[in-house]
Amino acid sequence: MTSKDRLKSEIMQKVAEYYLIEHSDQEFFPGKSRVKYAGRVFDERDMNMMVASVLDFWLTAGPYAKQFELELGKFLGVSEIIPVNSGSSANLVAVTALCSRKRGEQRLVPGDEVIVPATSFPTTVAPLVQNRLTPVFVDCGIADYNLDINQVQAAISSRTRAIMFAHTLGNPADMDAIMQIVNEHNLILIEDVCDALGSTYDGRMLGTFGDIATLSFYPAHHITLGEGGAVFTRSHSLARIARSVRDWGRDCWCEYENPTDGKCGRRFEREIPGIAGYYDHRYYFTEIGYNLKLTDPQAALGLAQLEKLPDFIDVRKRNFMRLYSGLEQWQDYLTLPRWHKKSDPSWFAFPITVRQDAPFGRKEIIRYLEDNNIETRMLFAGNVLRQPGFSEIDCRIIGELPVSDHVMQSTFFVGVYPGLNNKQIDYMLDIFTSFMQASLR
Ligand SMILES: Cc1ncc(COP(=O)(O)O)c(C=O)c1O
């Protein structure tokens, strides 16, 4: 062993010790410990991977990022993975790539209509606005919170080119019905899988139905890189455009290796019309792009998280079912989530809607849960059109969106993430029971 290797091994050992002292064994004290809706779940391996990458000090996307692409691709069964710095960036890259000139007739152009549910995360809709596409808003279902298929049918016009939606809180949308519409009208499908990594429909991984899909690795999600996200697609040409959009818009595809003459072998031989001589391919821009790359320490963490992903998914499903069994008795007052018989959701969270005729409102139940140290969240933006930032966008709206308004008024969610175990789930159920008993007296 060289002195460098010995030092590294000592550092790793110390980091593992530090993890054990500082982060492991968080004992749960009912009523005192916070029952979070989500959070990072990690161990000494995650810390060691990140530290190893910091010791390498590559910093920008490098060897760990390349490995992360490969491993995530294996999990999803998709060859083209484009890591980015957030789920919002992933959505921006995906939509912008679909608007590229390089796609010729297939490209989305300003004014093209994209059907999207009004009950959305804001940055599922924002890239449509940013690319001057016209969102056409449809309502959602009350217990599955996914886009309403009948309204999608009603939304189709001669300008409709695409459908974009998130599988809400990990719950797969009805992919048979959606694919039928997509195929019938020759539409592009963009799946936001940010909340649904590992969910399947009819045995098939979400994100593999459409043309392009997105993931988020923010700490609330199924795996975390701190911040982070990814675009994935089966299309090599679309992936190449997406990488360019992510990497400043440049044409050069030398990502992790940089041979002197570039991977194209003609790095210094690019002709630019109107300019005498040749230009460097690294500075040859064929897209309006950004810099949305992730860093190598993030990717190193992602690799350790991916090792745990199958277990994380199992715990999410188990926690969900335990909550469901305990809450079933209150269904006269609370609408519990519903999922398609062909789907196997890798749940992000447990959504609940307070029924209109319940003798209490969302405000009362949330206050009670929060006072008892149980974290709650709203279903993201609710009806995104009620949000001030979206009040002046050019769009088309199908109907009055009553369900999206109801969601905004009456829906919330609690956690099922792998940081929770039976003790916390049972504590949550006890608190729900004491609230119901007091409210129904
Ligand atoms: C459905 C959905 N899409 C997109 C995003 C954006 O992801 P990020 O927070 O990584 O930007 C989120 C974030 O939670 C989300 O839930």
The ligand as an ORCA input file, in Angstrom:
! r2SCAN-3c Opt
* xyz 0 1
  C     -43.103     16.458    -10.238
  C     -41.910     17.317    -10.047
  N     -41.295     17.836    -11.130
  C     -40.208     18.606    -11.008
  C     -39.666     18.892     -9.785
  C     -38.461     19.771     -9.698
  O     -37.355     19.104     -9.180
  P     -36.143     19.930     -8.491
  O     -36.625     20.339     -7.135
  O     -35.025     18.960     -8.431
  O     -35.864     21.092     -9.359
  C     -40.266     18.386     -8.628
  C     -39.705     18.711     -7.314
  O     -40.058     18.218     -6.290
  C     -41.420     17.577     -8.758
  O     -42.032     17.076     -7.687
*
